[in-house]
């Protein structure tokens, strides 16, 4: 069987969680009035990549049935 959708979904969820954690760090840095731009930008990229992976997993899974 092809479990590509399963790998994509797990990877996507891990990326979403990682993006949210980095976003939290960016918020803390912003509150402390430190440099937060690169943390926020990285968080946005990782979070959106996770959403793309989950969406692709759903697409692959639906295509099989």
PDB file of N, CA, C, O and CB in Angstrom:
ATOM      1  N   UNK A   1       0.837  -1.199   0.000  1.00  0.00           N
ATOM      2  CA  UNK A   1       0.000   0.000   0.000  1.00  0.00           C
ATOM      3  C   UNK A   1       0.876   1.256   0.000  1.00  0.00           C
ATOM      4  O   UNK A   1       2.031   1.244   0.428  1.00  0.00           O
ATOM      5  CB  UNK A   1      -0.949   0.002   1.225  1.00  0.00           C
ATOM      6  N   UNK A   2       0.285   2.317  -0.490  1.00  0.00           N
ATOM      7  CA  UNK A   2       0.987   3.586  -0.553  1.00  0.00           C
ATOM      8  C   UNK A   2       0.567   4.453   0.640  1.00  0.00           C
ATOM      9  O   UNK A   2      -0.588   4.860   0.757  1.00  0.00           O
ATOM     10  CB  UNK A   2       0.698   4.311  -1.898  1.00  0.00           C
ATOM     11  N   UNK A   3       1.519   4.719   1.506  1.00  0.00           N
ATOM     12  CA  UNK A   3       1.234   5.522   2.704  1.00  0.00           C
ATOM     13  C   UNK A   3       1.791   6.933   2.595  1.00  0.00           C
ATOM     14  O   UNK A   3       2.084   7.573   3.605  1.00  0.00           O
ATOM     15  CB  UNK A   3       1.807   4.845   3.939  1.00  0.00           C
ATOM     16  N   UNK A   4       1.934   7.411   1.371  1.00  0.00           N
ATOM     17  CA  UNK A   4       2.465   8.762   1.160  1.00  0.00           C
ATOM     18  C   UNK A   4       1.590   9.800   1.863  1.00  0.00           C
ATOM     19  O   UNK A   4       2.116  10.755   2.435  1.00  0.00           O
ATOM     20  CB  UNK A   4       2.559   9.077  -0.349  1.00  0.00           C
ATOM     21  N   UNK A   5       0.286   9.636   1.831  1.00  0.00           N
ATOM     22  CA  UNK A   5      -0.622  10.573   2.474  1.00  0.00           C
ATOM     23  C   UNK A   5      -0.389  10.617   3.979  1.00  0.00           C
ATOM     24  O   UNK A   5      -0.494  11.671   4.607  1.00  0.00           O
ATOM     25  CB  UNK A   5      -2.069  10.199   2.176  1.00  0.00           C
ATOM     26  N   UNK A   6      -0.070   9.448   4.550  1.00  0.00           N
ATOM     27  CA  UNK A   6       0.157   9.348   5.990  1.00  0.00           C
ATOM     28  C   UNK A   6       1.416  10.126   6.388  1.00  0.00           C
ATOM     29  O   UNK A   6       1.409  10.860   7.377  1.00  0.00           O
ATOM     30  CB  UNK A   6       0.282   7.867   6.417  1.00  0.00           C
ATOM     31  N   UNK A   7       2.474   9.966   5.628  1.00  0.00           N
ATOM     32  CA  UNK A   7       3.730  10.689   5.898  1.00  0.00           C
ATOM     33  C   UNK A   7       3.512  12.190   5.736  1.00  0.00           C
ATOM     34  O   UNK A   7       3.987  12.981   6.551  1.00  0.00           O
ATOM     35  CB  UNK A   7       4.866  10.204   4.947  1.00  0.00           C
ATOM     36  N   UNK A   8       2.789  12.584   4.678  1.00  0.00           N
ATOM     37  CA  UNK A   8       2.513  14.007   4.458  1.00  0.00           C
ATOM     38  C   UNK A   8       1.696  14.598   5.605  1.00  0.00           C
ATOM     39  O   UNK A   8       1.952  15.723   6.035  1.00  0.00           O
ATOM     40  CB  UNK A   8       1.772  14.207   3.130  1.00  0.00           C
ATOM     41  N   UNK A   9       0.726  13.854   6.093  1.00  0.00           N
ATOM     42  CA  UNK A   9      -0.117  14.396   7.164  1.00  0.00           C
ATOM     43  C   UNK A   9       0.666  14.561   8.464  1.00  0.00           C
ATOM     44  O   UNK A   9       0.521  15.571   9.152  1.00  0.00           O
ATOM     45  CB  UNK A   9      -1.327  13.488   7.398  1.00  0.00           C
ATOM     46  N   UNK A  10       1.493  13.576   8.801  1.00  0.00           N
ATOM     47  CA  UNK A  10       2.298  13.686  10.023  1.00  0.00           C
ATOM     48  C   UNK A  10       3.302  14.824   9.900  1.00  0.00           C
ATOM     49  O   UNK A  10       3.462  15.620  10.825  1.00  0.00           O
ATOM     50  CB  UNK A  10       3.032  12.360  10.313  1.00  0.00           C
ATOM     51  N   UNK A  11       3.977  14.900   8.761  1.00  0.00           N
ATOM     52  CA  UNK A  11       4.937  15.982   8.549  1.00  0.00           C
ATOM     53  C   UNK A  11       4.244  17.345   8.611  1.00  0.00           C
ATOM     54  O   UNK A  11       4.781  18.290   9.189  1.00  0.00           O
ATOM     55  CB  UNK A  11       5.649  15.809   7.195  1.00  0.00           C
ATOM     56  N   UNK A  12       3.065  17.445   8.023  1.00  0.00           N
ATOM     57  CA  UNK A  12       2.314  18.695   8.058  1.00  0.00           C
ATOM     58  C   UNK A  12       1.943  19.112   9.466  1.00  0.00           C
ATOM     59  O   UNK A  12       2.071  20.281   9.830  1.00  0.00           O
ATOM     60  CB  UNK A  12       1.071  18.570   7.230  1.00  0.00           C
ATOM     61  N   UNK A  13       1.479  18.149  10.260  1.00  0.00           N
ATOM     62  CA  UNK A  13       1.106  18.480  11.639  1.00  0.00           C
ATOM     63  C   UNK A  13       2.317  18.877  12.467  1.00  0.00           C
ATOM     64  O   UNK A  13       2.227  19.766  13.313  1.00  0.00           O
ATOM     65  CB  UNK A  13       0.398  17.301  12.293  1.00  0.00           C
ATOM     66  N   UNK A  14       3.449  18.224  12.229  1.00  0.00           N
ATOM     67  CA  UNK A  14       4.676  18.618  12.929  1.00  0.00           C
ATOM     68  C   UNK A  14       5.110  20.033  12.545  1.00  0.00           C
ATOM     69  O   UNK A  14       5.536  20.810  13.399  1.00  0.00           O
ATOM     70  CB  UNK A  14       5.803  17.625  12.622  1.00  0.00           C
ATOM     71  N   UNK A  15       5.001  20.359  11.267  1.00  0.00           N
ATOM     72  CA  UNK A  15       5.372  21.703  10.824  1.00  0.00           C
ATOM     73  C   UNK A  15       4.429  22.765  11.379  1.00  0.00           C
ATOM     74  O   UNK A  15       4.869  23.854  11.747  1.00  0.00           O
ATOM     75  CB  UNK A  15       5.383  21.768   9.304  1.00  0.00           C
ATOM     76  N   UNK A  16       3.138  22.455  11.441  1.00  0.00           N
ATOM     77  CA  UNK A  16       2.176  23.414  12.006  1.00  0.00           C
ATOM     78  C   UNK A  16       2.510  23.689  13.471  1.00  0.00           C
ATOM     79  O   UNK A  16       2.529  24.841  13.904  1.00  0.00           O
ATOM     80  CB  UNK A  16       0.721  22.878  11.875  1.00  0.00           C
ATOM     81  N   UNK A  17       2.773  22.629  14.227  1.00  0.00           N
ATOM     82  CA  UNK A  17       3.131  22.808  15.636  1.00  0.00           C
ATOM     83  C   UNK A  17       4.420  23.587  15.823  1.00  0.00           C
ATOM     84  O   UNK A  17       4.514  24.450  16.696  1.00  0.00           O
ATOM     85  CB  UNK A  17       3.258  21.468  16.307  1.00  0.00           C
ATOM     86  N   UNK A  18       5.407  23.280  15.002  1.00  0.00           N
ATOM     87  CA  UNK A  18       6.687  23.990  15.081  1.00  0.00           C
ATOM     88  C   UNK A  18       6.512  25.469  14.738  1.00  0.00           C
ATOM     89  O   UNK A  18       7.073  26.340  15.401  1.00  0.00           O
ATOM     90  CB  UNK A  18       7.719  23.346  14.136  1.00  0.00           C
ATOM     91  N   UNK A  19       5.733  25.738  13.701  1.00  0.00           N
ATOM     92  CA  UNK A  19       5.472  27.122  13.317  1.00  0.00           C
ATOM     93  C   UNK A  19       4.789  27.909  14.423  1.00  0.00           C
ATOM     94  O   UNK A  19       5.113  29.072  14.663  1.00  0.00           O
ATOM     95  CB  UNK A  19       4.625  27.162  12.069  1.00  0.00           C
ATOM     96  N   UNK A  20       3.838  27.264  15.098  1.00  0.00           N
ATOM     97  CA  UNK A  20       3.147  27.943  16.198  1.00  0.00           C
ATOM     98  C   UNK A  20       4.086  28.201  17.380  1.00  0.00           C
ATOM     99  O   UNK A  20       3.994  29.241  18.031  1.00  0.00           O
ATOM    100  CB  UNK A  20       1.945  27.111  16.660  1.00  0.00           C
ATOM    101  N   UNK A  21       4.984  27.259  17.653  1.00  0.00           N
ATOM    102  CA  UNK A  21       5.949  27.469  18.741  1.00  0.00           C
ATOM    103  C   UNK A  21       6.896  28.630  18.432  1.00  0.00           C
ATOM    104  O   UNK A  21       7.184  29.454  19.301  1.00  0.00           O
ATOM    105  CB  UNK A  21       6.758  26.186  18.989  1.00  0.00           C
ATOM    106  N   UNK A  22       7.368  28.687  17.208  1.00  0.00           N
ATOM    107  CA  UNK A  22       8.264  29.787  16.827  1.00  0.00           C
ATOM    108  C   UNK A  22       7.501  31.111  16.828  1.00  0.00           C
ATOM    109  O   UNK A  22       8.059  32.152  17.177  1.00  0.00           O
ATOM    110  CB  UNK A  22       8.891  29.527  15.430  1.00  0.00           C
ATOM    111  N   UNK A  23       6.233  31.070  16.442  1.00  0.00           N
ATOM    112  CA  UNK A  23       5.406  32.274  16.502  1.00  0.00           C
ATOM    113  C   UNK A  23       5.283  32.778  17.942  1.00  0.00           C
ATOM    114  O   UNK A  23       5.331  33.982  18.194  1.00  0.00           O
ATOM    115  CB  UNK A  23       4.011  31.997  15.915  1.00  0.00           C
ATOM    116  N   UNK A  24       5.126  31.846  18.877  1.00  0.00           N
ATOM    117  CA  UNK A  24       5.076  32.227  20.290  1.00  0.00           C
ATOM    118  C   UNK A  24       6.362  32.902  20.741  1.00  0.00           C
ATOM    119  O   UNK A  24       6.334  33.868  21.503  1.00  0.00           O
ATOM    120  CB  UNK A  24       4.809  31.007  21.152  1.00  0.00           C
ATOM    121  N   UNK A  25       7.489  32.384  20.264  1.00  0.00           N
ATOM    122  CA  UNK A  25       8.773  33.011  20.581  1.00  0.00           C
ATOM    123  C   UNK A  25       8.856  34.415  19.989  1.00  0.00           C
ATOM    124  O   UNK A  25       9.388  35.328  20.621  1.00  0.00           O
ATOM    125  CB  UNK A  25       9.935  32.148  20.061  1.00  0.00           C
ATOM    126  N   UNK A  26       8.331  34.588  18.781  1.00  0.00           N
ATOM    127  CA  UNK A  26       8.325  35.921  18.164  1.00  0.00           C
ATOM    128  C   UNK A  26       7.463  36.882  18.976  1.00  0.00           C
ATOM    129  O   UNK A  26       7.821  38.049  19.136  1.00  0.00           O
ATOM    130  CB  UNK A  26       7.812  35.846  16.708  1.00  0.00           C
ATOM    131  N   UNK A  27       6.342  36.410  19.485  1.00  0.00           N
ATOM    132  CA  UNK A  27       5.486  37.269  20.320  1.00  0.00           C
ATOM    133  C   UNK A  27       6.194  37.692  21.602  1.00  0.00           C
ATOM    134  O   UNK A  27       6.119  38.849  22.015  1.00  0.00           O
ATOM    135  CB  UNK A  27       4.181  36.544  20.668  1.00  0.00           C
ATOM    136  N   UNK A  28       6.876  36.747  22.216  1.00  0.00           N
ATOM    137  CA  UNK A  28       7.623  37.069  23.437  1.00  0.00           C
ATOM    138  C   UNK A  28       8.687  38.124  23.144  1.00  0.00           C
ATOM    139  O   UNK A  28       8.861  39.073  23.908  1.00  0.00           O
ATOM    140  CB  UNK A  28       8.278  35.797  24.030  1.00  0.00           C
ATOM    141  N   UNK A  29       9.390  37.947  22.038  1.00  0.00           N
ATOM    142  CA  UNK A  29      10.425  38.917  21.670  1.00  0.00           C
ATOM    143  C   UNK A  29       9.814  40.289  21.370  1.00  0.00           C
ATOM    144  O   UNK A  29      10.399  41.319  21.706  1.00  0.00           O
ATOM    145  CB  UNK A  29      11.219  38.413  20.449  1.00  0.00           C
ATOM    146  N   UNK A  30       8.644  40.301  20.741  1.00  0.00           N
ATOM    147  CA  UNK A  30       8.008  41.584  20.445  1.00  0.00           C
ATOM    148  C   UNK A  30       7.581  42.289  21.732  1.00  0.00           C
ATOM    149  O   UNK A  30       7.746  43.502  21.864  1.00  0.00           O
ATOM    150  CB  UNK A  30       6.794  41.380  19.523  1.00  0.00           C
ATOM    151  N   UNK A  31       7.040  41.536  22.664  1.00  0.00           N
ATOM    152  CA  UNK A  31       6.624  42.135  23.943  1.00  0.00           C
ATOM    153  C   UNK A  31       7.829  42.716  24.684  1.00  0.00           C
ATOM    154  O   UNK A  31       7.741  43.775  25.305  1.00  0.00           O
ATOM    155  CB  UNK A  31       5.911  41.084  24.831  1.00  0.00           C
ATOM    156  N   UNK A  32       8.951  42.007  24.607  1.00  0.00           N
ATOM    157  CA  UNK A  32      10.180  42.494  25.254  1.00  0.00           C
ATOM    158  C   UNK A  32      10.872  43.575  24.426  1.00  0.00           C
ATOM    159  O   UNK A  32      11.932  44.068  24.813  1.00  0.00           O
ATOM    160  CB  UNK A  32      11.146  41.333  25.494  1.00  0.00           C
ATOM    161  N   UNK A  33      10.280  43.946  23.284  1.00  0.00           N
ATOM    162  CA  UNK A  33      10.807  44.942  22.361  1.00  0.00           C
ATOM    163  C   UNK A  33      12.207  44.563  21.854  1.00  0.00           C
ATOM    164  O   UNK A  33      13.105  45.399  21.750  1.00  0.00           O
ATOM    165  CB  UNK A  33      10.846  46.311  23.039  1.00  0.00           C
ATOM    166  N   UNK A  34      12.353  43.261  21.544  1.00  0.00           N
ATOM    167  CA  UNK A  34      13.574  42.765  20.923  1.00  0.00           C
ATOM    168  C   UNK A  34      13.287  42.534  19.439  1.00  0.00           C
ATOM    169  O   UNK A  34      12.154  42.694  18.985  1.00  0.00           O
ATOM    170  CB  UNK A  34      14.078  41.449  21.620  1.00  0.00           C
ATOM    171  N   UNK A  35      14.317  42.159  18.698  1.00  0.00           N
ATOM    172  CA  UNK A  35      14.153  41.883  17.281  1.00  0.00           C
ATOM    173  C   UNK A  35      13.330  40.597  17.100  1.00  0.00           C
ATOM    174  O   UNK A  35      13.743  39.521  17.531  1.00  0.00           O
ATOM    175  CB  UNK A  35      15.539  41.757  16.584  1.00  0.00           C
ATOM    176  N   UNK A  36      12.169  40.725  16.463  1.00  0.00           N
ATOM    177  CA  UNK A  36      11.281  39.578  16.294  1.00  0.00           C
ATOM    178  C   UNK A  36      10.977  39.270  14.835  1.00  0.00           C
ATOM    179  O   UNK A  36      10.311  38.274  14.550  1.00  0.00           O
ATOM    180  CB  UNK A  36       9.996  39.818  17.030  1.00  0.00           C
ATOM    181  N   UNK A  37      11.443  40.092  13.906  1.00  0.00           N
ATOM    182  CA  UNK A  37      11.047  39.966  12.500  1.00  0.00           C
ATOM    183  C   UNK A  37      11.373  38.595  11.913  1.00  0.00           C
ATOM    184  O   UNK A  37      10.510  37.955  11.312  1.00  0.00           O
ATOM    185  CB  UNK A  37      11.727  41.039  11.680  1.00  0.00           C
ATOM    186  N   UNK A  38      12.613  38.143  12.084  1.00  0.00           N
ATOM    187  CA  UNK A  38      13.009  36.872  11.464  1.00  0.00           C
ATOM    188  C   UNK A  38      12.329  35.685  12.119  1.00  0.00           C
ATOM    189  O   UNK A  38      12.055  34.689  11.449  1.00  0.00           O
ATOM    190  CB  UNK A  38      14.515  36.699  11.535  1.00  0.00           C
ATOM    191  N   UNK A  39      12.052  35.766  13.408  1.00  0.00           N
ATOM    192  CA  UNK A  39      11.297  34.692  14.068  1.00  0.00           C
ATOM    193  C   UNK A  39       9.878  34.630  13.509  1.00  0.00           C
ATOM    194  O   UNK A  39       9.368  33.548  13.217  1.00  0.00           O
ATOM    195  CB  UNK A  39      11.262  34.908  15.605  1.00  0.00           C
ATOM    196  N   UNK A  40       9.256  35.769  13.365  1.00  0.00           N
ATOM    197  CA  UNK A  40       7.891  35.810  12.835  1.00  0.00           C
ATOM    198  C   UNK A  40       7.822  35.345  11.395  1.00  0.00           C
ATOM    199  O   UNK A  40       6.907  34.614  11.016  1.00  0.00           O
ATOM    200  CB  UNK A  40       7.330  37.209  12.941  1.00  0.00           C
ATOM    201  N   UNK A  41       8.791  35.766  10.591  1.00  0.00           N
ATOM    202  CA  UNK A  41       8.815  35.358   9.187  1.00  0.00           C
ATOM    203  C   UNK A  41       9.041  33.852   9.063  1.00  0.00           C
ATOM    204  O   UNK A  41       8.381  33.184   8.267  1.00  0.00           O
ATOM    205  CB  UNK A  41       9.910  36.124   8.424  1.00  0.00           C
ATOM    206  N   UNK A  42       9.968  33.327   9.847  1.00  0.00           N
ATOM    207  CA  UNK A  42      10.225  31.885   9.829  1.00  0.00           C
ATOM    208  C   UNK A  42       8.999  31.109  10.289  1.00  0.00           C
ATOM    209  O   UNK A  42       8.655  30.078   9.710  1.00  0.00           O
ATOM    210  CB  UNK A  42      11.430  31.542  10.716  1.00  0.00           C
ATOM    211  N   UNK A  43       8.348  31.602  11.321  1.00  0.00           N
ATOM    212  CA  UNK A  43       7.144  30.942  11.812  1.00  0.00           C
ATOM    213  C   UNK A  43       6.058  30.899  10.741  1.00  0.00           C
ATOM    214  O   UNK A  43       5.383  29.883  10.576  1.00  0.00           O
ATOM    215  CB  UNK A  43       6.622  31.652  13.059  1.00  0.00           C
ATOM    216  N   UNK A  44       5.893  31.988  10.023  1.00  0.00           N
ATOM    217  CA  UNK A  44       4.893  32.048   8.959  1.00  0.00           C
ATOM    218  C   UNK A  44       5.204  31.052   7.848  1.00  0.00           C
ATOM    219  O   UNK A  44       4.307  30.368   7.357  1.00  0.00           O
ATOM    220  CB  UNK A  44       4.813  33.461   8.384  1.00  0.00           C
ATOM    221  N   UNK A  45       6.453  30.970   7.456  1.00  0.00           N
ATOM    222  CA  UNK A  45       6.856  30.041   6.396  1.00  0.00           C
ATOM    223  C   UNK A  45       6.629  28.593   6.829  1.00  0.00           C
ATOM    224  O   UNK A  45       6.071  27.800   6.071  1.00  0.00           O
ATOM    225  CB  UNK A  45       8.337  30.258   6.023  1.00  0.00           C
ATOM    226  N   UNK A  46       7.054  28.249   8.029  1.00  0.00           N
ATOM    227  CA  UNK A  46       6.912  26.872   8.507  1.00  0.00           C
ATOM    228  C   UNK A  46       5.452  26.505   8.696  1.00  0.00           C
ATOM    229  O   UNK A  46       5.038  25.412   8.309  1.00  0.00           O
ATOM    230  CB  UNK A  46       7.670  26.679   9.818  1.00  0.00           C
ATOM    231  N   UNK A  47       4.663  27.397   9.284  1.00  0.00           N
ATOM    232  CA  UNK A  47       3.243  27.129   9.515  1.00  0.00           C
ATOM    233  C   UNK A  47       2.504  26.915   8.188  1.00  0.00           C
ATOM    234  O   UNK A  47       1.730  25.969   8.051  1.00  0.00           O
ATOM    235  CB  UNK A  47       2.600  28.288  10.303  1.00  0.00           C
ATOM    236  N   UNK A  48       2.744  27.787   7.226  1.00  0.00           N
ATOM    237  CA  UNK A  48       2.077  27.650   5.927  1.00  0.00           C
ATOM    238  C   UNK A  48       2.536  26.403   5.175  1.00  0.00           C
ATOM    239  O   UNK A  48       1.749  25.793   4.451  1.00  0.00           O
ATOM    240  CB  UNK A  48       2.334  28.886   5.074  1.00  0.00           C
ATOM    241  N   UNK A  49       3.786  26.024   5.339  1.00  0.00           N
ATOM    242  CA  UNK A  49       4.257  24.774   4.735  1.00  0.00           C
ATOM    243  C   UNK A  49       3.520  23.580   5.334  1.00  0.00           C
ATOM    244  O   UNK A  49       3.166  22.636   4.628  1.00  0.00           O
ATOM    245  CB  UNK A  49       5.779  24.615   4.933  1.00  0.00           C
ATOM    246  N   UNK A  50       3.297  23.636   6.625  1.00  0.00           N
ATOM    247  CA  UNK A  50       2.543  22.559   7.283  1.00  0.00           C
ATOM    248  C   UNK A  50       1.125  22.455   6.753  1.00  0.00           C
ATOM    249  O   UNK A  50       0.619  21.354   6.535  1.00  0.00           O
ATOM    250  CB  UNK A  50       2.510  22.780   8.788  1.00  0.00           C
ATOM    251  N   UNK A  51       0.489  23.583   6.549  1.00  0.00           N
ATOM    252  CA  UNK A  51      -0.866  23.570   5.990  1.00  0.00           C
ATOM    253  C   UNK A  51      -0.859  22.974   4.586  1.00  0.00           C
ATOM    254  O   UNK A  51      -1.763  22.222   4.223  1.00  0.00           O
ATOM    255  CB  UNK A  51      -1.456  24.997   5.962  1.00  0.00           C
ATOM    256  N   UNK A  52       0.150  23.306   3.805  1.00  0.00           N
ATOM    257  CA  UNK A  52       0.265  22.749   2.449  1.00  0.00           C
ATOM    258  C   UNK A  52       0.444  21.236   2.484  1.00  0.00           C
ATOM    259  O   UNK A  52      -0.162  20.523   1.683  1.00  0.00           O
ATOM    260  CB  UNK A  52       1.441  23.394   1.704  1.00  0.00           C
ATOM    261  N   UNK A  53       1.267  20.740   3.402  1.00  0.00           N
ATOM    262  CA  UNK A  53       1.473  19.300   3.507  1.00  0.00           C
ATOM    263  C   UNK A  53       0.185  18.577   3.922  1.00  0.00           C
ATOM    264  O   UNK A  53      -0.136  17.521   3.377  1.00  0.00           O
ATOM    265  CB  UNK A  53       2.590  19.002   4.509  1.00  0.00           C
ATOM    266  N   UNK A  54      -0.537  19.134   4.867  1.00  0.00           N
ATOM    267  CA  UNK A  54      -1.806  18.517   5.282  1.00  0.00           C
ATOM    268  C   UNK A  54      -2.797  18.540   4.124  1.00  0.00           C
ATOM    269  O   UNK A  54      -3.494  17.554   3.886  1.00  0.00           O
ATOM    270  CB  UNK A  54      -2.401  19.249   6.518  1.00  0.00           C
ATOM    271  N   UNK A  55      -2.866  19.646   3.412  1.00  0.00           N
ATOM    272  CA  UNK A  55      -3.764  19.728   2.260  1.00  0.00           C
ATOM    273  C   UNK A  55      -3.404  18.718   1.182  1.00  0.00           C
ATOM    274  O   UNK A  55      -4.287  18.103   0.584  1.00  0.00           O
ATOM    275  CB  UNK A  55      -3.738  21.127   1.678  1.00  0.00           C
ATOM    276  N   UNK A  56      -2.123  18.547   0.934  1.00  0.00           N
ATOM    277  CA  UNK A  56      -1.680  17.558  -0.055  1.00  0.00           C
ATOM    278  C   UNK A  56      -2.013  16.141   0.405  1.00  0.00           C
ATOM    279  O   UNK A  56      -2.393  15.299  -0.409  1.00  0.00           O
ATOM    280  CB  UNK A  56      -0.167  17.691  -0.309  1.00  0.00           C
ATOM    281  N   UNK A  57      -1.872  15.874   1.699  1.00  0.00           N
ATOM    282  CA  UNK A  57      -2.223  14.558   2.230  1.00  0.00           C
ATOM    283  C   UNK A  57      -3.706  14.276   2.018  1.00  0.00           C
ATOM    284  O   UNK A  57      -4.081  13.166   1.641  1.00  0.00           O
ATOM    285  CB  UNK A  57      -1.870  14.467   3.726  1.00  0.00           C
ATOM    286  N   UNK A  58      -4.544  15.269   2.255  1.00  0.00           N
ATOM    287  CA  UNK A  58      -5.986  15.103   2.037  1.00  0.00           C
ATOM    288  C   UNK A  58      -6.264  14.856   0.568  1.00  0.00           C
ATOM    289  O   UNK A  58      -7.087  14.006   0.226  1.00  0.00           O
ATOM    290  CB  UNK A  58      -6.765  16.342   2.528  1.00  0.00           C
ATOM    291  N   UNK A  59      -5.582  15.596  -0.313  1.00  0.00           N
ATOM    292  CA  UNK A  59      -5.773  15.431  -1.750  1.00  0.00           C
ATOM    293  C   UNK A  59      -5.373  14.023  -2.200  1.00  0.00           C
ATOM    294  O   UNK A  59      -6.092  13.383  -2.967  1.00  0.00           O
ATOM    295  CB  UNK A  59      -4.962  16.484  -2.519  1.00  0.00           C
ATOM    296  N   UNK A  60      -4.217  13.544  -1.717  1.00  0.00           N
ATOM    297  CA  UNK A  60      -3.744  12.209  -2.086  1.00  0.00           C
ATOM    298  C   UNK A  60      -4.708  11.143  -1.573  1.00  0.00           C
ATOM    299  O   UNK A  60      -5.039  10.203  -2.295  1.00  0.00           O
ATOM    300  CB  UNK A  60      -2.325  11.962  -1.530  1.00  0.00           C
ATOM    301  N   UNK A  61      -5.149  11.288  -0.349  1.00  0.00           N
ATOM    302  CA  UNK A  61      -6.062  10.299   0.261  1.00  0.00           C
ATOM    303  C   UNK A  61      -7.391  10.266  -0.470  1.00  0.00           C
ATOM    304  O   UNK A  61      -7.930   9.186  -0.713  1.00  0.00           O
ATOM    305  CB  UNK A  61      -6.295  10.617   1.750  1.00  0.00           C
ATOM    306  N   UNK A  62      -7.934  11.425  -0.827  1.00  0.00           N
ATOM    307  CA  UNK A  62      -9.228  11.466  -1.518  1.00  0.00           C
ATOM    308  C   UNK A  62      -9.113  10.922  -2.938  1.00  0.00           C
ATOM    309  O   UNK A  62     -10.069  10.353  -3.464  1.00  0.00           O
ATOM    310  CB  UNK A  62      -9.771  12.899  -1.551  1.00  0.00           C
ATOM    311  N   UNK A  63      -7.951  11.093  -3.556  1.00  0.00           N
ATOM    312  CA  UNK A  63      -7.749  10.617  -4.919  1.00  0.00           C
ATOM    313  C   UNK A  63      -7.749   9.092  -4.979  1.00  0.00           C
ATOM    314  O   UNK A  63      -8.136   8.510  -5.992  1.00  0.00           O
ATOM    315  CB  UNK A  63      -6.439  11.164  -5.481  1.00  0.00           C
ATOM    316  N   UNK A  64      -7.313   8.440  -3.888  1.00  0.00           N
ATOM    317  CA  UNK A  64      -7.233   6.992  -3.865  1.00  0.00           C
ATOM    318  C   UNK A  64      -8.606   6.332  -3.783  1.00  0.00           C
ATOM    319  O   UNK A  64      -8.770   5.204  -4.249  1.00  0.00           O
ATOM    320  CB  UNK A  64      -6.384   6.548  -2.705  1.00  0.00           C
ATOM    321  N   UNK A  65      -9.596   7.009  -3.203  1.00  0.00           N
ATOM    322  CA  UNK A  65     -10.918   6.380  -3.024  1.00  0.00           C
ATOM    323  C   UNK A  65     -11.858   6.706  -4.140  1.00  0.00           C
ATOM    324  O   UNK A  65     -13.003   6.253  -4.134  1.00  0.00           O
ATOM    325  CB  UNK A  65     -11.535   6.803  -1.725  1.00  0.00           C
TER     326      UNK A  65
END
